[in-house]
Amino acid sequence: MKEIVDIPPDQIKDPEIKRSYSKEGFEELKRSISSVGILQPLLVVKREYNYFLTAGRRRLLAARELQLPTVPCIIIEADHEQSLATTLHENLYREDMNPMDEANIFDYLSRKLHYTNKRIAQLISKSEPYVSQRMTILMWPDELREALSLDKINFSVARELAMIDDPKVLKQYVAFASQQGINYRTAKAWRQQYELNKIPASAESPSTQAGSSPPLETVTLGR
């Protein structure tokens, strides 16, 4: 078993690939660390006089906020590509991985490391269409990406709403969807009703499977 070394948090550099975390989960982690400490050591790579984090970013962030003097670490030997692979494994194989985070990671691999969609798909054992769908998220309007990132709507709902091409209407739909927590069938019904109402213009609100819809004074279709 490799030796565990205590290293000050401010001496550890953040990983190149970062993902978002829920505020609730992060606060729970801080409470756990405050109570019992960091039970699972961080993985770091040492290059010259610097330590680079490979796995354990949430624990590192929590330690910084709690102002812990040191954190337990295991120093591994890995080149840049191996270190990146370890970081990817920690992030991409988590069940709570947000599609927005996936999109950002895939974009990093594409832009910085020149990975093709096929290579990314092989890396994560997914299909190329899966990777392509996630990459399209980066082209969506800000409010849609933000709602997805904050888990206010899921990917299937966001994908339906992304097909609404009127920015003003889309913004109103996203706001209502975030408040109501709608499902895919409802989002699809909204999108289909929007497309029908584009010709001729109408002020009807979208019908929903769940019986809830944006109020008439909020959403105007066909403009």
N, C-alpha and C positions, 0 to 999 in steps of 0.2 A: 504494500500500500504506500502511495506517495505521501511524503511529508506535508503536513499542513502548516502554512506560514502565515503569521499575522502581519497584515500590511495596512498602513493608514489609507482610508478611502480616497483622500485627495491625491494620492500617488498613483491611482489606477485610472487609466484613460478609458473613456467610454468606447463601446464597440462602434464600428462603422454603420452597422445595421441596427436601427432602433425601432421599437414598436410601442404603441400606446397601451396604457393600462387603465382599468376602471378605477375611479377614485375610491370606491368602496373596498375593492379588493386590496388596493395599496394601503389603505388605512388599517385594514385587518392584518396585513403583513407587518406593519409597523408595531401594532399592538402585540403580535406574537413575538417579534424580535425583542421588544421591550421586556416581555415576560420571561422568555426562555433563551434569548440570544439567537444567533444565526446557526442553525443546525446543519445546513448543507453548505459546504465551502464553495466559494466562487472559483471559477477556472480562469486563470490568467496566463498570458505569455509574456516572458521577459525578453526585451530587446534592448541591448546596451543597458542604460540606467532607468528605463521606463517599463512599467507594467501595463499591458493592454488586456482589457476584459474580453473574455471569450464567452462566458456563460455566467448568468447571475445578475443581470442589470437591475432588476427590481430590488434585489437584496442590497445592491450597492447604493441605489438611490435612497432606500429606506435608512441605511446606515449613515449616509450623509445628512439626511434630515434629522436623525436622532443624535447626530454629532458623536457617533461612536469613535473612539480613538483608533481602533483597528478592526479589520474584518478577516475572518479565516479564509485562506486561499490555498489552492493547489496550483503550483506552477507547472505548466505542461510545455512540452517541446513541440512546436508546430510552426510550419512556415505560414505565409500569409493566406494561401489558399486553404490549408488545413484548418487554420483558425477561423476563417470565414465559414467553412463547412460546419464546424461545431456550433457557431452562432446561428446559422440557418437551421440546423437540426433542433436547437432549443426553441426557436421561434415557430418554425413552420409546422412542427408536429404537436403543438399544443392544441387541445380541443377548443379552447376559447379564442383562437386566433380570429381577429376581425378581418373581413374582406379588404378593408381599407389598408390595413397593415400589410396584408399579402400583396396588394397592388404596389405599395411603396417598395417592398422588398424585391418584387419581380422587376420593377423599374430600375432599381439600383443594379441588379444583376445585368440588366439589358444595357444600361447606359455606361456604367463604370467598368464592368467586366466583359461587355460585349457578348453576353450569353444570348443564344437564340431561344425562342419560345419552346422549341423542341428540347433543347438542353435543360431548360428550367423544368419542363414537364417531367423529364427523366429524373432530375434531381429530387423532385418531391413526390414521384410516383403518381402523377396526375396526367390527364390528357392535355394536349395542346389547346383544344377549345377552352378548357378550364382556365389555363393561363391567359389566353386571349381575352376571355370575359373579364377576368380580374383587371387586366391592363386597361380595359376601356373605362374603368372607374375613374382613372386619372383625367379623363376628358369630360367628365360630368360637371355640371355647375357646382359652385362652392357649397350652396345650402344643402344640396343632395349628398355630397361627399361628407359634409359635416354631420348630417343626421345619421348616415351609415357608420361613420367613425365612432359616434357616441352611442351606438346601438339603439337609437330611437326607432329605426326601421331596419328590416333585414335586407339581404342582398336581392332576393326575388322581388320584393316590393320596390326597392330602389331601381331595379332594372326596368320594371314596367313604367315607373314615373319618369325615367330618363328618356322615354320615347315621346313625352309631351314637349313639343317644340316651342311653346310660348313661354318665355322666361317668367313673366308675371304670373301666369296661371300655375306654372310649375312651382313657383315659390309658395303660393297659397296652398297647393296640394300637399307639399312637403310639410308645411307647418301644421296642417290639419292631421296628416298621417302620423306625425311625431307625437301629437297630443293624444290621438285616439288609439295608437298601437294597432293599425290595421294589418290584415293578412294579405297574402298574394292574390287571392280571388277577388278581394275588394279592390286592390290596386289595379288589377287587370280590367275590372268592370269600369273603373274611373277612366282608365286610358282608352278603352273602347268607346265609351260614351263621349269622351272629348273628341275623338277622331270623327265620330258620327256628327257631332254638333259643329264641326268646323264648316260644314256645308249642309244646310244653310246655318247662319249664325243663330245661336240660341242662348238664353240666359238660364237654362236648366242646370241644376246641380247634378253631379254624377250619381248614378244609382249604386248601391252597394249591396253585397251579399249579407253583410252583418247588420244592415239596417241603420247605419250611421253614415252621414255624408256631410261635406263642407256646406255651411249655411249659404243660402242664395246671395246674401249681401257680401259674402266673402269671396266666393269663386264665381267668376263670369267666364263662360265658355264661348268659343267662336270669335274672339276678338283678334 
